[in-house]
Amino acid sequence: MKKYKDINVYEATQKRLEFIFNEFDYIYLSFSGGKDSALLLNLVIDFMKRNNITKKIGLFHRDMEAQYSLTSQ
């Protein structure tokens, strides 16, 4: 059974990112080059800028459906 909360997806993402950056020393993001992973990467970068976070994040690039040379450069 689904339980709905009084929070939108953007606010929930911000809370999750706050938890991740507070609890983990190393943060890695999987990136396929598609629209979903591009959105997540931009949300992470915006969160870091807004909160003056200077630590580096790791980026793992892998696309199991298609490896386009322009995406992987």
C-alpha positions in Angstrom: 0.0 0.0 0.0 1.4 3.4 -1.0 1.7 6.1 1.7 1.6 9.6 0.3 3.5 12.4 2.0 2.8 16.2 2.0 6.0 16.9 0.1 6.7 17.2 -3.6 9.4 15.3 -5.5 11.8 18.2 -5.7 11.6 18.8 -1.9 12.1 15.1 -1.3 15.1 15.1 -3.5 16.6 18.0 -1.6 16.1 16.2 1.7 17.7 13.1 0.3 20.7 15.0 -1.0 21.1 16.7 2.3 21.2 13.3 4.0 23.7 11.9 1.5 26.1 14.8 1.8 25.9 14.8 5.6 26.3 11.1 6.1 28.8 10.0 3.4 32.4 10.9 2.8 32.5 9.7 -0.8 29.7 10.3 -3.2 29.4 8.8 -6.6 26.8 9.3 -9.3 26.0 6.9 -12.1 25.6 8.8 -15.4 24.3 7.3 -18.7 24.1 10.5 -20.6 20.3 10.3 -20.8 17.8 12.8 -19.6 17.2 11.2 -16.2 20.8 11.0 -15.2 21.5 14.4 -16.6 18.7 15.8 -14.5 20.1 14.1 -11.4 23.6 15.4 -12.1 22.2 18.9 -12.4 20.2 18.6 -9.2 23.4 17.5 -7.4 25.5 20.3 -8.8 22.8 22.9 -7.9 22.5 21.5 -4.4 26.2 21.7 -3.9 26.4 25.3 -5.2 23.4 26.4 -3.1 24.9 24.9 0.1 28.6 25.9 -0.6 29.7 22.3 -0.8 33.2 22.0 -2.2 33.9 18.3 -1.9 34.3 16.4 -5.1 31.9 13.9 -6.3 32.7 10.8 -8.4 31.0 10.3 -11.7 30.6 6.8 -13.2 29.6 6.8 -16.8 28.0 3.7 -18.2 25.2 3.2 -20.7 24.3 -0.5 -21.2 21.9 0.2 -24.1 24.2 2.2 -26.4 27.7 3.6 -26.1 27.7 6.7 -28.3 31.2 8.0 -28.8 30.0 11.6 -28.5 28.5 10.9 -25.1 31.6 9.1 -23.8 34.2 11.8 -24.7 
